[in-house]
Amino acid sequence: MSLLEKEQELHQMIGEGKMMDAFEKFYADNVVMVEPMSGTTEGKEANRAREHQWLDMVQEVHGGGVTAITSNEDEGVTMSESWMEATYKDGNRAKMEEVSVKKWENGQVVHERFYYTMPG
């Protein structure tokens, strides 16, 4: 399976509400994730906790999708542009658009950096 196909499957799983299943399947134990708002988180366990923390803030997802996706198979990199609109438990509703750049090794994500700005 190509990296592009893996990236597509990952986003398909997220769209089906299986975000944590996708995380478990595609992310390496030593993954490093970089978020504009919270900085760098190292290791699958710490990133799993961060993902659960974010999911716990979401009350309802109204929609989402991928607007662009590409890969550089030779360099082991995928990139995607996606969006999601959600209402959070604090009552705020927001549409978030982001770009994600993933570095893959042995079929799993070892580094991911997100690029986005928060509304407001």
N, C-alpha and C positions, 0 to 999 in steps of 0.2 A: 504494500500500500504506500503510495507516495505521501509526502508531507502535506501536499495540497489536499489530498483525500482525507488525511487525518484531521486537518484543520476544519474541513467541511463537516466531518462527522462530529467533531467537538461542538461546533456551532449548532448542528442539528440536535444534538442531545440537550444543549442549553435551551434551545427553542421548545423542546418537549418538556421542559421543567426538570431536567435531570442534570442540573449544574454540578452537583457534588459527585454524581456518578462519572461525569466527564472528567472532573478533577482527578478522581481516583484512577481512572483509566489512562489518562494522557500525561500526567505530571510526575516527574521523577522525585525521588526522595530528597535530593539535594537542590530542588528548584529554588531559584531566587526570583522574587517578584518585586517590581518597582512601581509604586503608585505615586502620582503627583501630590496627593493629600497626606498620605501616611508614610511615605519614604520606602525604604527597602526592608523586605521581610525574607529571611533565609530559612530554608528547610520546609519539607512538605507538612510536617506537624504544625508549625507556626502559621503557615499559609492556610492550612485547613481551618484553623481557629479563626483567622482573619476573614475567610470566606463565610464561615458560619455567623460571625459577628455582623457582617454586612447583611446576610440573608435575614437575620433576626430583626433588622430595622425595617424591612420591607413588609408592608401590609398587603399590597396588591400590585401585580404587574399587569399593565394595560396593553402592552404590545412591545415588540422589539424585532430586530432583524439585522441582517448583514447587508451592507450596501456595496462593499468591495472586499475582495479576497485575492491574495496572490501568494506565490512561494518562489523561493530560490532554492531549488533542490540541491544544487552543488554546494551551497554555503550552509544548508540546514536551517533556513529561516523562512517563517511564514509571517504574513501581515494581514490584518483584517480591520475593516472599518465597520462599526456596528452602532446600534442605538437601542435604547430601552426607555420606555415611559412607565413610571411606577408611582404609586402613592406610598409614602413612608408612614410608619406608626405615629410620627409626630404631626401628621395631617398634611404635610407638604407633598405636592405632586410635582414631579419634574421629569423632563425628557433629557436623558444623558446620551451624548454621542462621544465615542472614543475610538482611538486607533490602538491596536495591540500588536506588538512585535514580539514574536516568539523565536527562541533559539532551541533547536531540537538536537538531541543525541540519543542514539539507540532507540529511536521511535518515541521518545518522551521529551516533554518540555523541560529544559533545564534553566531557562531564563525567560522572563516575560516582563516587558515594560509597557505601561499604559500611558497614553497621551490623551488628555481631556481637560476641559475647564468646567467648573461647576456653574450651573445657572445662578444668576443673581449675584 
